Amino acid sequence: MNIKQAKEQIRNAVRAYRSRDDYGRIRIHRERQRPVLLMGPPGIGKTAVVQQVAQEMGIGFISYSITHHTRQSALGLPFITEREFGGKSCRISEYTMSEIIAAVYKQMEETGVTEGILFLDEINCVSETLAPAMLQFLQYKVFGQHQVPEGWVVVTAGNPLEYNQSVREFDMVTQDRLKKIDIEPDYEAWRQWAVNEDVHPAVVGYLDVRQEDFYQVQNTVDGMSLVTPRGWVDLSDMLHIYEEEGMGPADEALIGQYLQNDRIARQFAVYYELWKKYEDDYKVGSILDGTFGEEVLDRARKAAFDERASLIGLLLDGEKRYMKEVLDRRAMLLSLKEILGELKAAEDPAARWQEEREHVRNRLPKNSGLGLPEEEERHLYRLLAWMEGRTGDLPALREAYDREREALDVQAEKVGMRLENLFRFVEEAFGSGGEMALVITALTSTEISARFISKYGSEGYYRYNKELLFFERKKEILQEINQLL
């Protein structure tokens, strides 16, 4: 199963375990709620995908690596207390609250979110002293004398034995209490996520032609050789920062810190250098602005297909950034419109404005483990920045809102023109064949571009998409005819 399929399985399990009947009772009793066990090699995104499920469902998320816990921290410390049984006073042992369970209650108190996912990583590397308590936890969701709160679903993860020497094989009794999902690295599933999450286009471009380098884990005479999806994403973040901050060349020395395989690090470093060279040589900004000349067109026509694909990737990435800015600004304006409507009906607009501003501020994530989807978090920060420094003077707010809306209309029109310039360049350089198909496919499958086009339209997209669909249907008809002959 790939990570995308596993994500859907986790989401469905969480929904099922939180489901209640007509009387408000949990349908599947906690004892029969098998914790999900994600079993797969390191670095393929097990933790990230569980956190994404929690964020998208708007529930809490607490993550612990069980290998960091002793019996005392997981179960709680024993202490002596007195109890009365049958009229006699007895001294017995009880336990303080588990650090893990306490973290769940702390997050509930800080956020007001009463349901969530408790994620325990490296579950099959549990210490020998803690192992006996794990069976009780997996079935009853209890550490020591304290239960995981109702509405919190347990998800666990582990690595197969060949990737971790500390792994303890589960016995049949333990394994029979888990909902096991085996995950394998899958580039196509990861790519769908990556193009929508601003993973550097050079990373995606390289892996499109060298998918075998997406995941590599080997034991060599020189030690462990390790390249994982986590490494590619972390490298992508660093490449973005190096470029935006002008921090100098991202060379093989830097790349090798994330891609711990000499061959892959060296080959990607060469590819990335070419990528940057194409960006400079083709003057991507001038293409999108529509000011490209015959010299650029002539070079593109003579380029090999991999260079053409890299150029198209550069153009699409540049346009996607413009589109994202428009969509973010539009989302902020929609929220402001709603807030201004609330102010119009308020007896004290200034007081209501302060309340709305505090509400936005309080929705931002705190250091409690409860995150927000990146787009929503970005939206809240942008909205708060606009609201800061402005009073609840309704006429002034309306005037500022109108100016912002007019500026958005101008910006959206410019971005639309850049998209048309992209189509014009590809048509003049390559015609309406395979390269145009790459552009249409990417614009359709990328969430940001698909949303922009659905809201603002694009003559070029509609025209070339129609032509390509007609071409594909014509091929299908010819194949059907051939099968009949």
N, C-alpha and C positions, 0 to 999 in steps of 0.2 A: 504494500500500500504506500502511496506517496504522501507527502506532507499535507497536500491540499485535501485529499480524501480523509486523512486522519483528523484534520481540523473539523470536518463535517461530522465525523463520528463523535468527537469530543463535544461539539455543540449539541448534538442530539442527546447524548448521555446526560449533559447538564440539564437540558430541558426536561427530560424524562424524570430525573431525580428530584427536580423542583416542582413537578406537576402535582396538583392537589385535586381532590374530588369535590363534589358539590358541598361538602361539609367543612372544607378547608383543611382536610387531612392530607398529609403526604401520601401519594398513591403507592410508591415503593418504599417500604419501611427501611430505615437506615441500615439494618442488619443485612438486607438483601441488595443494598446499593453497592455493587462491586466497584471498588476504585478502578479507574482507568489506568492501565499500565502501558505507556509508550515505550516500546523496546526498539532501539535503533542505534546506529553508530553515532559517535560524538560530533557535534557541530552542524547537524542538519536542521536545527531550528525547533527542537522539541519544546524547550522553555518558551521561546518566542511565540509559537503557535498557540500555546495554552493561554498566555497573556493576551494575545489578540482576541481569543474567544471571550475572555472576561471583559475586555474593553468594549468589544462590539455588542455584548449583551448588557452592558451597563451594570455589571456586578463587581464585587470585590475580588482582589487577587493577592494572595500571600504565597511567597516562594521560599522554600528552604532546601538546602542540600543536606540530606539526612546524615551524610558522612561527617558533618561538622558537629554532630550532637553526641553527647554522652548519654548514658542511661539517666543521669540526674537532670540534665537540661531538657530532655524530651519528656520524661515522666513526671518530673518535679522532685523536690527534696523530701525525704521522709521526716516526720516529726511526731512526737508522742502527745496524745490528747486523752482525755478521760471521757468515757461513755458509760451510761447506766443500762444494764441488761438484767431483766428479772429482778429488779430492786437492788442489784449489786453494782457498785462502781468498778469499772475496769479501765486499765490503761491500754490503749491500742495505738497502732501506727497509722497515720494518714499521710497524705502527700500535698505539698504545695502545688499550685497550678503549673502545668507544663509551659515552658517558654513558647512553644509553638501554638498551643491553644490560647495563651494569653495574648499573643500577637494578633490572632483573629478577633478577639474581643476588643482589643485596642483600636484596630482599624474600624470596626463597626461603630465604636464610640466617636472616633474622629470624623468619619464620613457620613454617618447615618445610613449607610448601605448595609442591610442586614443579611444579604445572601452573597455567595461568592464561590471561588475555587481556592482550595488549599492544595498547593502543588509541592510535592516532595520529590526532589531529584535524587538520582543515584540510589534508588530504593534498594537495589540488590547489592549495595556495598555497605549495608548497615553493619555497625560494629557488633562483635560477638556478644557483648554484654547487653546490647539493646535488642538483639534478634528475637528473644522469646516474647518481648512485648509487641512486636510488629504484627503477629498473627491476631492478637486481640484488637489492635488498632484497625487493621484492614477490615475486620468483620464488624466490630462494634463502634469504630470511629472514636476510640477512647485512648487517651494517654494518662496513665495513673488513674485518678478518680474523676477526671474531667473529660466530657465529651466535646467533640467538634459541634458547634452550634447548628441547629436545624436550618436547612437551606444552604449549607456549605457543602460542596461536592469535593471529594478527594480525587485528585489526579496525580499519578506518579510517573516516573520515567527511570529508565535504566539503560546501561550499555551492555551489549553481548560480551561474553567472556574474552573473545579474541581482541577486544579493544581496551580491556581494563583487567589488570591482574588481581584487583581487590574484589572482584565479583564473587558473590556467594550464590550458588544455584538454589532456586526456590524448590522446596519439597512439594509434593503433590497437594498436601493440605493447604499450603499457602497459595499455590498457583490457582487452586480451585476457587479462590475468593477474589480473583482479579479478572478484570475485563481487558484482556491483552490485545494490543494493536502493534503489529510488527511494521516498522517504517523503513523504507529504502530510499536512498538519494534519487531524486528524479528532477532532471534539469528543466524539462518543459513546465512542470508544475511550479517550480521555483521561479522560472522566467516570468510567468504570468503575474506573480506577486511582485517581482523585481521592477518591471517596467512601470508599475503603478506606484512604487514606493521610492522613486527617485534614486535607484541604484545607478551608479555612474554608467553612462552609455558605453564607455570603453570596456567595462567589465562584461556587460551583456554582449557587446559586439565580439569580443574575444571568445567568449564561451559559446556563442552561436556557431563558430567554426571549429572550436576545440572542446566539444562537450565532454570528452574523456578526461579533461582537466578540472571538471566541476568538483569532483570529490576523489581525493587520492589519499589513502592512508597505508603506509608501508613501513615495515621494520627493515632497516638496512644496516650494513656494518658500521655506518657512521651514526646510527641512532634512528629515531622516529622521523619519517617524512610525512608531513601533514598538510593537506589542503582541504578545507571544508567550506560549505556555504557560509558559515559564520565568518570565516576568514575573508571571503570575497566581499561580504557586506561591510565588515569593519574597514577593509582596504578602501572600498568605495567612499565611505564617510571621510577618510583621510584625504583621498584625492580631491574631493569637493572642497575641503578646507584649504588644502595647499593651493588650489587654483584661485579660490575667492580671496585668500589672504596674501597671495603672492609670496609664498614661503619657499620658493625655489623649486628645483626639479624634483619630482617624485621618481627617484631612480631605483635601480635594482636593490640597493641596500635597504631602502624603505620597504619596497614591495616584498622582499624576502622575509621581513618581520611578520608579515601576515600570510604569505604563501610559502610555507616552510618545505619547499621542494625546489631544489636548485634549478632544475630544467624549467619548471612552470614559471618560477619567478623571473628567470632570464627571458623566456619567450614573451611573457606578458609585458616586461619592461620594454622590449623592442617594439611590441605592438602599441603600447601606450605612447611611446615616443613618435611613432608614425601617426598615431591618432592626433596628437598635438600638432604635428607638422601639417596634416591635412587641414586642420582648423585654421592654421595661419595661411597656408597656401591658397585655400579656396575662399578665404575671407567670408566665413559663414554669415556674419552679420550683414554684409553687403548683399548676399543672395536673398536673405529674408526681407531686406529693405527694398529689393528690386533694382539695385544699382550695379548688378554684376555685368561684366563685359564679355566680349567674344573670347578673350584669352582663357577665362575661367571655364566657359562652355567647352572650348576646344580640349582643355586638359581633361575635363570630365568625360568627354566622348572617347578619349584615348585610354582611359584608365581601365585596369583590370576589374573584374567584378567585385573582388574583396575591397578594393579601394572605393568603388562606387557604393557598396553597402555601408562602408564606414562613413562616407560623406552623407548619405541619407540618414544614418544614425545621428550624426552631428546636427543636421538640419532639424530633424524631428525633436531632438533634445532641446535645442534652442527655442523652437516654437512652443514646446510643452511648458517651458518656464514662463513664457509670456502668458500662455493660457491659464496657468495656475494662478498667476498674479490677478488676472481678471476675475476668475472664479472666487478667489479669496475675498476680493474687494466687493463682489456682488453679494456674497454670503453675509458680509458685515452690514451692507446696506439693508438687506432684508431684516436682519436683527434690529437695526436702528429704526426702521420703519415701524416695527412692532412696538418697540419701546416708546417711540413718539406717540403712537396711538394710545398707549397706557397713560402717558403724561397729559394728553388732551382731555382725558376723562377724569383726571385726578383733581381733587380739591386744592392740593398743594403741590404743583408740578416740581418745585425745587426739591422738596423732601422726597418725592417719588423718584426723581432722577438720582439722588444719592442712594436710595434703596436699590434701584436697578444696577447702579455701578457696583455696589457691595455684593449684590447677587452674582454678577459676572465674576468678580474677584474671588468669591468663595467657591465658584465652580472650578477654578483652576486647581490642578493636582497639587497635593502637598506631599511631604515626605512620609507617606503612609503606605506605600505600595500600591495604591489605587491610581492607575494611570488612565489616560484618555487616548482615544485614537488620535494620531498625529494631526490629522486635518482639523478635528474639533479643538484640540489644544491650540493650534495655530490661530484658529478663528477667534477663540476667546482672548488671546493675547492682543490680537489686532483690534478687536472691539474695545477692550479695556483701554488700549493706547489712545483710541479716538475719543473715548469718554473722559479720560483724565484731563484736567485743566479746563473743562467746560462746565458751566453752571446749568441749572435747570431753567434758564430763560428760554421759554418755548419758541418765541419768534426767532431768536438767534440760532437755536438748534435747527429749526426748519430751514433757515437760510443756509446754514452750513451743510445740512443734508442735501439740499438741492444742488449746491456746488459740487458735492462729492458725487452725486448721481450723474451730473453733466460730464464730469471728468471721467467717470467710468464708461459712459457712452463713447467718448472720444477714444479712450484706451482700447475698448473692445473693437472699435472699427479699425484701428491700426493693426491690432493682432489679426483680425480677419484678413486685412490686406496682405500681411506677411504670409499667411497661409496660402493665399492665392499666388503670391510670388514664388512660394515653394513649389506649387503645382506647375507654374509656368516654367521654372528652371528645369525641373525633372522632365517635362514634356520636350523642351527645346534641346536638352542634353541627351536624353535617352529614348524619347518617344513614350508611348503608352503601354509598354510591355512589362517585363519582369520587375524593373525598378519602380514603376508606378504601382504595381501590385504590392510591393513592399511597403510603400507609403500608405496606401489605402488600408492594408491589413493592420499596420501599426496604429494608425489613427482610430480604427474601429475597435481594436482590442485594448487600447490604453484608456483607462477610465477618465483621465483628465481631458484628453482630446475629444473623446466621445461625448462627454458632458458639455464641453464648449460648443461643439458643432450642433448638438441638439438644442442649445439655447440661442445661439447666434447664427446658425446656418453656415453653409459654405458652398458656393456655386461649383467650385472645382471639385470638391469632395463628392457632391451629388452626381456630377457629370461623369467623372472617371469611375466612380463606384458602379454606376449604371452600366458603363461600357464593359467593365471587368466582369460584372455579373452576367451580362449578355454573352461575353466570350466564354465564361466557364460553362454556361448552359449549352452553348453551341458544342463545346467539347463533349459534354455528357451525352448529347443527342447523337453525335458521331460515334461515340463508344457504344451506345445502345444499338445503332445501326450495324456496326461491325459485329456485334455479338449475334445479331439475327442472320447475318450472311453466312 
